[in-house]
Amino acid sequence: MKKLRITLFSILCFLGCASAHSATELEKIMANMGGIDLKGLPKLSLEMVDRYDLGELAALEFEFTLTHKTVLRHGRTAKTEWSINNLQTCVYIDARGDVIWRTTRGQTVRFHKKGTAYAKSINGTAVNVVPESNTVEITTPASVTWRYRNGFLESIDYRKNNYSVTTDRGTILSISKKILNREMPLLKCVYSARNGLEELEFYGGRKYRLSWSAGHDLLAIDAPKGRQLHFEYVDSLLTCWTRENGPCNELKWQRLDYIRETAFQIPPVLLREDASHLYEYKLDKWGGVINVKTHDKSGALVSETDIKTTSIEQATPNEKIKYIFKKKIHNAQPRHLEPVMHLY
């Protein structure tokens, strides 16, 4: 049981357990595995909003990426959930006095308290706390300042421009740019109690509309100029996605028995095939992936990956790569990363 737990939690610990060199090796390994993660589930992220439609929001690091998640559903089966970044953010001070920033990209950044000040983050982002006004200001290396009041985003400053933000307990509702005494709308989000996010409207009236099934499956995203993302499901599990009139990017699944779900709350499925690759697995007795062979559509081997308790070893036609955990994973607690906003 310990062996599987180590394997399943290791991917959550990599950032805290690896050197810069081993992180590079890990990136190579994951890229060579194709479109799956270490659990045999799809790594699928789609650009939802065109950069032209983002306008000035692009300079503020907004990008709106749609990310697929395979989750458990009632009846011990699996289903698809979609999440989108850039729509939730907040800041708070924890019990140790550190400032915790949950960014719009879904990352969690910690600023350690040092006396009456706070240390910068690894990438040079700085924080300033003003207790008298319950305000926290966070300035990135790109000189973007995010201003939070009572924990929630109030405004953004960049290159002498000020952007007003309205939120509902951390969920962004709108963003507008202040020009003299006017507010120029850059983003408006429309939500419903039933489906959650239903529409994004950008400057100039450019709208992205989300269509949902009665069972809350995301069916389509209609964008300006006839652009569209379309999704198909079997029993709420994604089986195909397309852009406009392009080809179907098909996903084929392998169903497992319930032990994987019962022991570790992992969906009892594996991705068997996607638009680019075929996957072949070896599992341990608890349903954890211990070996995966990735083939291209012609059947040629792309990589073979062994997932062990202290390392990940991979062989490709051109090289062998080994990722070694820097410290014992079974003594480490998995780093908790807050999820980005779920669409329903």
C-alpha positions in Angstrom: 0.0 0.0 0.0 2.8 2.4 0.8 4.4 1.8 -2.6 1.4 3.0 -4.5 0.8 5.9 -2.2 4.4 7.1 -2.9 3.8 6.8 -6.6 0.5 8.7 -6.6 1.7 11.5 -4.4 5.2 11.9 -6.0 4.0 14.2 -8.8 2.6 16.6 -6.2 6.0 16.8 -4.5 8.3 17.2 -7.4 8.6 21.0 -7.2 9.6 20.8 -3.6 11.8 17.7 -3.9 13.8 18.2 -7.1 16.9 20.2 -8.1 16.9 22.4 -11.2 18.7 19.6 -13.1 16.2 16.9 -12.1 13.3 19.2 -12.9 14.6 19.4 -16.4 14.8 15.6 -16.6 11.3 15.3 -15.3 10.0 17.7 -18.0 11.7 15.5 -20.6 10.1 12.4 -19.2 6.6 13.9 -19.1 6.9 15.2 -22.7 8.1 11.8 -23.9 5.0 10.1 -22.3 2.7 12.0 -24.7 -0.6 13.2 -23.6 -0.9 11.5 -20.2 0.2 12.0 -16.6 1.7 9.5 -14.2 -1.8 8.2 -13.4 -2.6 7.4 -17.0 -5.0 10.3 -17.2 -5.0 12.9 -20.0 -3.0 16.1 -19.8 -5.3 18.2 -22.0 -5.3 22.0 -22.0 -6.9 24.2 -24.7 -6.4 27.9 -25.4 -9.9 29.2 -25.0 -9.5 33.0 -25.9 -7.7 34.4 -28.8 -4.9 36.8 -27.8 -6.3 39.5 -30.1 -9.6 39.4 -28.1 -7.7 39.6 -24.8 -6.4 43.1 -25.8 -4.8 44.8 -22.8 -5.5 41.9 -20.5 -2.7 39.9 -22.3 -0.1 42.3 -20.8 -1.6 41.6 -17.4 -0.9 37.8 -17.9 -4.5 36.8 -18.5 -4.8 33.9 -21.0 -7.9 31.8 -20.2 -6.8 28.2 -20.6 -9.4 25.4 -20.5 -8.1 22.4 -18.6 -9.5 18.8 -18.6 -9.8 16.9 -15.4 -10.9 13.3 -15.0 -12.7 12.9 -11.7 -14.8 10.4 -9.8 -18.5 10.5 -10.1 -21.3 8.8 -8.2 -21.5 5.1 -9.0 -17.8 4.6 -8.9 -17.3 5.7 -12.5 -15.3 8.6 -14.1 -16.4 11.8 -15.7 -14.9 14.9 -17.2 -14.7 18.3 -15.5 -13.4 21.4 -17.1 -11.7 24.3 -15.3 -10.5 27.7 -16.5 -7.8 29.8 -15.1 -7.7 33.6 -14.6 -11.1 33.8 -12.9 -10.2 33.4 -9.3 -7.6 35.0 -7.1 -7.2 36.0 -3.4 -4.5 36.7 -0.8 -4.3 36.0 2.9 -1.9 35.8 5.9 -1.5 32.4 7.4 -0.9 31.3 11.0 2.9 31.8 10.6 2.4 35.4 9.4 3.4 34.5 5.8 1.5 36.1 2.9 -0.2 33.5 0.7 -1.1 34.6 -2.9 -3.4 32.5 -5.0 -2.7 33.8 -8.5 -5.1 33.9 -11.4 -3.1 31.1 -13.0 -4.0 28.8 -10.1 -0.5 28.9 -8.5 0.1 29.3 -4.8 2.9 31.7 -3.9 4.3 32.1 -0.4 6.0 35.2 0.9 7.9 34.4 4.1 7.7 37.0 6.9 11.1 38.3 8.0 10.8 40.7 10.9 8.4 43.4 9.9 9.0 42.8 6.1 8.4 39.9 3.7 10.9 38.1 1.5 10.5 38.1 -2.3 9.4 35.0 -4.1 11.8 32.9 -6.1 11.1 34.8 -9.3 11.5 38.3 -7.6 7.8 39.1 -7.0 7.5 41.4 -4.0 4.7 42.0 -1.5 3.7 45.1 0.6 1.2 44.8 3.4 -0.7 47.9 4.7 -2.6 46.7 7.9 -4.3 50.1 8.4 -6.3 49.7 5.2 -6.4 45.9 5.1 -4.5 46.1 1.8 -1.9 43.9 0.2 0.0 44.9 -2.9 1.9 42.4 -4.9 4.3 43.6 -7.7 5.7 41.1 -10.3 9.0 41.5 -12.1 7.0 42.7 -15.1 5.9 45.7 -12.9 2.3 44.6 -12.7 0.9 45.5 -9.3 -2.1 43.5 -7.9 -3.9 45.3 -5.1 -6.1 43.3 -2.7 -8.4 44.7 0.0 -9.7 42.4 2.7 -8.2 39.5 0.7 -9.9 40.1 -2.6 -8.6 41.7 -5.8 -9.6 45.4 -6.1 -7.4 46.8 -8.8 -4.3 46.2 -11.1 -1.7 48.8 -12.0 0.5 48.6 -15.0 2.5 51.2 -16.9 0.6 54.1 -15.3 -2.7 52.5 -16.2 -5.2 51.5 -13.5 -7.6 48.7 -13.9 -10.7 48.3 -11.6 -11.8 44.8 -10.7 -15.1 43.6 -9.2 -15.2 40.2 -7.6 -17.5 38.0 -5.6 -15.5 36.4 -2.8 -12.5 35.9 -5.1 -14.3 35.2 -8.3 -13.7 37.9 -10.9 -16.9 39.4 -12.3 -15.5 42.3 -14.4 -12.3 44.3 -15.2 -12.3 47.8 -16.6 -9.7 50.4 -17.4 -9.9 53.9 -15.8 -9.5 56.7 -18.4 -10.0 60.1 -16.7 -13.4 59.8 -15.2 -14.6 56.9 -17.4 -14.5 53.2 -17.1 -13.7 51.3 -20.3 -14.9 47.7 -19.9 -12.3 45.0 -20.8 -13.9 41.9 -19.4 -17.4 41.0 -18.2 -18.2 37.5 -16.9 -21.8 36.1 -16.9 -22.6 33.3 -14.5 -25.7 31.3 -13.8 -26.8 29.3 -10.7 -27.2 26.2 -12.8 -24.2 26.1 -15.0 -21.7 28.5 -13.6 -19.8 30.4 -16.2 -21.9 31.0 -19.4 -20.2 33.9 -21.1 -17.0 36.0 -21.3 -17.3 39.4 -23.0 -14.2 41.4 -24.0 -13.6 44.9 -25.2 -15.6 45.7 -28.3 -18.3 43.3 -27.5 -16.4 40.2 -28.5 -18.1 37.3 -26.7 -17.3 33.7 -25.8 -20.5 31.7 -25.1 -20.4 28.4 -23.3 -23.2 25.8 -24.0 -24.1 23.1 -21.5 -26.0 19.9 -21.6 -28.8 19.1 -19.1 -26.3 16.9 -17.2 -23.8 19.8 -17.0 -21.4 18.6 -19.7 -19.7 21.4 -21.6 -20.8 21.0 -25.2 -19.3 24.0 -27.0 -17.6 27.3 -26.8 -18.7 29.7 -29.5 -16.2 32.5 -30.1 -16.1 35.6 -32.5 -15.8 35.1 -36.2 -17.3 31.6 -36.1 -14.6 30.0 -34.1 -15.7 27.1 -32.0 -14.6 24.4 -29.6 -16.9 21.4 -29.6 -17.0 18.4 -27.2 -18.5 15.0 -27.2 -19.0 12.6 -24.3 -20.1 9.1 -23.4 -21.6 9.0 -20.0 -20.1 12.4 -19.2 -16.5 11.2 -20.0 -14.9 13.2 -22.9 -14.5 11.1 -26.1 -13.8 13.8 -28.7 -13.0 17.5 -29.1 -12.8 19.6 -32.3 -11.9 23.2 -33.3 -14.3 24.7 -35.9 -14.6 22.2 -38.7 -11.3 20.4 -37.9 -10.8 16.7 -37.3 -12.1 14.9 -34.2 -9.4 14.6 -31.6 -10.6 11.3 -30.2 -10.0 9.9 -26.7 -10.4 6.2 -26.1 -10.5 4.9 -22.5 -9.6 1.7 -20.7 -12.0 0.8 -17.8 -10.6 -0.6 -14.6 -12.2 -2.4 -11.6 -13.0 -0.4 -8.5 -9.9 -1.1 -6.4 -8.1 2.1 -7.8 -11.1 4.2 -6.8 -11.7 2.5 -3.4 -8.2 2.7 -2.2 -7.0 6.1 -3.4 -10.1 8.0 -4.8 -8.6 7.9 -8.3 -11.0 7.5 -11.3 -11.1 3.9 -12.4 -10.1 4.6 -16.0 -6.9 5.0 -18.1 -6.4 6.8 -21.4 -5.7 4.1 -24.0 -5.5 6.3 -27.1 -5.6 10.0 -28.1 -5.1 11.8 -31.4 -1.4 11.3 -31.4 -0.5 8.3 -29.3 -1.3 4.8 -28.1 -0.7 3.8 -24.4 0.0 0.4 -22.9 0.1 0.0 -19.1 1.3 -2.3 -16.4 -0.4 -1.9 -13.0 0.3 -3.0 -9.5 -2.4 -4.9 -7.5 -4.0 -1.6 -6.3 -4.4 -0.3 -9.9 -1.5 2.1 -9.8 0.5 2.7 -13.0 4.1 1.2 -12.7 5.0 1.0 -16.4 3.7 2.7 -19.5 4.7 2.3 -23.1 3.9 5.2 -25.4 3.6 4.5 -29.1 2.9 6.8 -32.0 -0.1 6.0 -34.3 2.1 3.8 -36.5 2.8 1.6 -33.5 6.4 2.7 -33.2 7.7 3.0 -29.6 8.1 6.6 -28.4 9.1 5.8 -24.8 8.8 3.3 -22.0 8.6 4.7 -18.5 9.0 2.8 -15.2 7.5 4.5 -12.2 9.3 3.4 -9.0 9.2 4.4 -5.4 12.5 6.4 -5.5 12.8 7.2 -9.2 11.3 7.4 -12.6 13.3 5.7 -15.4 12.5 6.2 -19.1 14.0 4.7 -22.3 13.4 6.3 -25.7 14.9 5.2 -29.0 17.6 7.8 -28.6 18.4 8.1 -24.8 17.7 6.9 -21.3 16.5 9.4 -18.7 16.4 8.9 -14.9 14.7 11.2 -12.4 15.7 10.5 -8.8 13.7 11.9 -5.9 15.9 14.3 -3.9 14.4 13.1 -0.5 12.2 10.4 0.7 8.8 10.9 -0.6 7.0 8.8 2.1 8.1 11.4 4.7 6.9 14.3 2.6 3.5 15.8 2.6 2.1 16.5 -0.8 2.0 20.2 -1.7 -1.6 21.4 -1.8 -2.2 23.5 -4.9 -5.6 25.2 -5.0 -7.6 24.3 -8.1 -8.5 26.9 -10.7 -12.1 27.7 -11.1 -14.4 24.9 -12.0 -16.9 25.8 -14.7 -19.9 24.2 -12.9 
